[in-house]
Amino acid sequence: MLVLAFANPSLAGPDCNRKPDHPSCGGGGDPGGEDPTANPALAFTTGSDDSIKLIDVDGSNLNQIFSNKVERGLWIWSLHWSPDGSQIAFLERTDQDGTITIVDPDGNNPVFNQPNFEGNDLLPQKLFEWRNVDPSVNGSPIRFFFLAAPIGNNSGHSAYWDIYTMEPGSGPVQNAHRLTASGTGARITNIAVSPDGMRIAAVYHFDYGNADPDLLLYQLGVGVDGELMITGTSNITPSTIPSERFRPYNMMWANTSDTILYTNDNDVFALDILNGSHVTQLEGGAIGLDIGCIRSPVWSPDDSKLAFDVQCWNKSQEGIRIADIGIDPITGELALTNIVQITTGIDNLAVIDWSPTWAAP
């Protein structure tokens, strides 16, 4: 287990290695004016330098708040805003070590949480959601949802990944609660959590690597021990799949409906989980991009917009795009309009999340 602690950097001004875009580091802007991180729309990670950056929907106020190459030398795999938008949590890890780190929106005051289950350190695979759940649970109703496996049993065909929840803690070690028990050879590879934190759509592989997965819907409740537990499971695998294989990835539950966006063979699909119907396929070619380029789709808080990353062989197309998303009056299907590219020249952009406090102007 790797545990590091830092002094509070906010007392000494910005760290210009970590935040070169800060006005005090010569990054532009008025040092006496509004903090460019005060009300950002998006946070995102970049694999090329393992950093976290913030940006507004119009492409302004691009600001790096954290860089792991400077801080800890670990990989940043994913990130999420807290439900109230006051903090950002991200997963940083190596092949054999991982923590969920919490920072303020300016990158300061890091807190490291090493998940532990029944005395065994866990290696989180991905951090999927940070949600408010049923307030009758023990402790705080604010929970992380993530996939993990015990360290030492996290690779190879026999590895098993399960769904865990955990309260954000003050570090360094935090007890996690396991929701599923997949067993050797089975694994859950992706999840999407409903806005109320009480339903989970999960991509479940009974025989990983040898068969396509099922899409399961877990209903959660609070057990007699005061912990979240699964109270019901249904198979919601769609009967009609608009692709050769069903391998959902990058799933994201809408904030105001039961529609899930997911990528599959590098195209984007929208699925109504209540009836298993595909609403539409948001294919890259349909919006003027090379097919298979759209990654990491994420809804705005009111579901009126979509942010997504484009990673293509055609490097000129790469970057974050913002689009309006709604029902096409002619086809009756979801469609993207008013697509605007807001970043260029950012390699290996990994994960995007939209601040829950953002509101359309």
KAKA-V885441 format. One record per residue. N is the residue number from 1. RES is the residue in three letters. D_LAST is the distance of its C-alpha to the last C-alpha in Angstrom with 2 decimals. Layout:
BEGIN
n=<N:N>
res=<RES:RES>
d_last=<D_LAST:D_LAST>
END
This chain:
BEGIN
n=<1:2:3:4:5:6:7:8:9:10:11:12:13:14:15:16:17:18:19:20:21:22:23:24:25:26:27:28:29:30:31:32:33:34:35:36:37:38:39:40:41:42:43:44:45:46:47:48:49:50:51:52:53:54:55:56:57:58:59:60:61:62:63:64:65:66:67:68:69:70:71:72:73:74:75:76:77:78:79:80:81:82:83:84:85:86:87:88:89:90:91:92:93:94:95:96:97:98:99:100:101:102:103:104:105:106:107:108:109:110:111:112:113:114:115:116:117:118:119:120:121:122:123:124:125:126:127:128:129:130:131:132:133:134:135:136:137:138:139:140:141:142:143:144:145:146:147:148:149:150:151:152:153:154:155:156:157:158:159:160:161:162:163:164:165:166:167:168:169:170:171:172:173:174:175:176:177:178:179:180:181:182:183:184:185:186:187:188:189:190:191:192:193:194:195:196:197:198:199:200:201:202:203:204:205:206:207:208:209:210:211:212:213:214:215:216:217:218:219:220:221:222:223:224:225:226:227:228:229:230:231:232:233:234:235:236:237:238:239:240:241:242:243:244:245:246:247:248:249:250:251:252:253:254:255:256:257:258:259:260:261:262:263:264:265:266:267:268:269:270:271:272:273:274:275:276:277:278:279:280:281:282:283:284:285:286:287:288:289:290:291:292:293:294:295:296:297:298:299:300:301:302:303:304:305:306:307:308:309:310:311:312:313:314:315:316:317:318:319:320:321:322:323:324:325:326:327:328:329:330:331:332:333:334:335:336:337:338:339:340:341:342:343:344:345:346:347:348:349:350:351:352:353:354:355:356:357:358:359:360:361>
res=<MET:LEU:VAL:LEU:ALA:PHE:ALA:ASN:PRO:SER:LEU:ALA:GLY:PRO:ASP:CYS:ASN:ARG:LYS:PRO:ASP:HIS:PRO:SER:CYS:GLY:GLY:GLY:GLY:ASP:PRO:GLY:GLY:GLU:ASP:PRO:THR:ALA:ASN:PRO:ALA:LEU:ALA:PHE:THR:THR:GLY:SER:ASP:ASP:SER:ILE:LYS:LEU:ILE:ASP:VAL:ASP:GLY:SER:ASN:LEU:ASN:GLN:ILE:PHE:SER:ASN:LYS:VAL:GLU:ARG:GLY:LEU:TRP:ILE:TRP:SER:LEU:HIS:TRP:SER:PRO:ASP:GLY:SER:GLN:ILE:ALA:PHE:LEU:GLU:ARG:THR:ASP:GLN:ASP:GLY:THR:ILE:THR:ILE:VAL:ASP:PRO:ASP:GLY:ASN:ASN:PRO:VAL:PHE:ASN:GLN:PRO:ASN:PHE:GLU:GLY:ASN:ASP:LEU:LEU:PRO:GLN:LYS:LEU:PHE:GLU:TRP:ARG:ASN:VAL:ASP:PRO:SER:VAL:ASN:GLY:SER:PRO:ILE:ARG:PHE:PHE:PHE:LEU:ALA:ALA:PRO:ILE:GLY:ASN:ASN:SER:GLY:HIS:SER:ALA:TYR:TRP:ASP:ILE:TYR:THR:MET:GLU:PRO:GLY:SER:GLY:PRO:VAL:GLN:ASN:ALA:HIS:ARG:LEU:THR:ALA:SER:GLY:THR:GLY:ALA:ARG:ILE:THR:ASN:ILE:ALA:VAL:SER:PRO:ASP:GLY:MET:ARG:ILE:ALA:ALA:VAL:TYR:HIS:PHE:ASP:TYR:GLY:ASN:ALA:ASP:PRO:ASP:LEU:LEU:LEU:TYR:GLN:LEU:GLY:VAL:GLY:VAL:ASP:GLY:GLU:LEU:MET:ILE:THR:GLY:THR:SER:ASN:ILE:THR:PRO:SER:THR:ILE:PRO:SER:GLU:ARG:PHE:ARG:PRO:TYR:ASN:MET:MET:TRP:ALA:ASN:THR:SER:ASP:THR:ILE:LEU:TYR:THR:ASN:ASP:ASN:ASP:VAL:PHE:ALA:LEU:ASP:ILE:LEU:ASN:GLY:SER:HIS:VAL:THR:GLN:LEU:GLU:GLY:GLY:ALA:ILE:GLY:LEU:ASP:ILE:GLY:CYS:ILE:ARG:SER:PRO:VAL:TRP:SER:PRO:ASP:ASP:SER:LYS:LEU:ALA:PHE:ASP:VAL:GLN:CYS:TRP:ASN:LYS:SER:GLN:GLU:GLY:ILE:ARG:ILE:ALA:ASP:ILE:GLY:ILE:ASP:PRO:ILE:THR:GLY:GLU:LEU:ALA:LEU:THR:ASN:ILE:VAL:GLN:ILE:THR:THR:GLY:ILE:ASP:ASN:LEU:ALA:VAL:ILE:ASP:TRP:SER:PRO:THR:TRP:ALA:ALA:PRO>
d_last=<44.98:43.16:41.86:40.66:39.40:37.74:37.80:34.57:33.19:30.76:33.83:34.71:31.45:29.74:31.96:31.63:33.18:30.48:27.52:28.52:25.01:24.84:25.15:28.44:29.82:29.32:26.18:24.43:21.93:22.89:24.80:24.24:20.52:17.62:18.63:16.86:17.18:15.62:12.31:12.77:11.46:14.95:18.54:21.33:25.08:27.25:30.83:32.22:32.00:31.15:28.16:24.73:21.77:18.09:15.43:11.71:10.39:11.15:14.54:14.50:16.17:18.61:20.79:23.88:24.53:27.64:30.45:33.22:35.63:35.72:35.52:37.59:38.41:37.03:34.78:31.20:30.85:27.62:24.95:22.65:20.31:21.83:20.64:19.11:17.64:20.22:22.44:22.98:26.17:27.85:31.22:33.59:37.04:40.13:42.52:44.14:41.76:38.20:36.04:32.62:31.16:28.49:26.76:24.19:20.91:22.79:25.70:28.05:30.29:31.20:32.95:35.01:35.84:38.75:38.89:42.41:43.95:47.42:48.38:47.23:44.40:41.86:40.34:36.76:36.03:32.30:29.78:27.84:25.90:25.36:25.26:26.09:29.22:31.74:32.24:36.00:36.47:38.47:36.62:32.88:30.93:28.55:30.03:29.88:30.93:32.66:35.58:38.62:42.35:45.08:45.75:48.75:47.89:44.64:45.82:48.02:48.59:49.75:46.67:44.77:41.13:39.98:36.95:36.80:34.68:34.69:33.40:31.65:34.51:35.58:37.63:39.67:40.94:39.18:40.77:39.13:39.79:40.70:39.56:41.48:44.85:45.02:48.36:49.87:48.79:45.81:42.31:38.72:36.61:33.05:31.23:27.96:27.42:25.92:23.04:25.72:27.95:30.89:31.18:31.62:31.97:34.46:36.06:39.71:42.52:45.91:47.68:45.34:46.07:48.39:46.31:42.81:40.96:40.05:36.67:37.27:35.23:36.16:35.70:35.73:37.26:38.73:42.41:45.20:44.72:41.17:39.72:37.48:39.66:39.55:40.75:40.54:40.19:39.73:39.84:36.86:37.79:36.87:39.96:38.54:37.09:35.58:37.08:40.53:39.88:37.70:36.48:32.95:31.14:27.69:27.02:23.67:23.35:20.29:18.56:18.95:22.09:25.36:24.50:25.28:24.47:27.35:28.94:32.56:34.68:31.55:29.82:26.97:27.68:26.04:28.50:28.59:30.63:31.96:33.99:34.10:32.81:30.85:27.91:27.74:28.35:25.49:28.01:27.38:29.67:27.74:24.73:26.85:27.62:30.97:31.68:31.40:28.86:25.81:25.73:23.81:21.24:18.67:16.23:12.67:12.93:12.19:14.32:12.10:12.35:15.38:16.21:19.86:22.48:24.96:28.48:31.06:34.44:32.76:31.23:29.25:27.01:26.27:22.91:19.60:17.69:14.33:14.61:13.41:16.12:17.64:21.00:22.64:24.13:27.31:28.16:26.56:25.58:22.52:21.35:19.00:17.37:15.39:16.80:16.00:18.26:16.84:20.19:23.79:27.10:26.38:29.38:29.79:26.25:26.98:24.31:20.52:18.68:15.04:14.30:14.41:12.32:9.17:6.31:3.83:0.00>
END
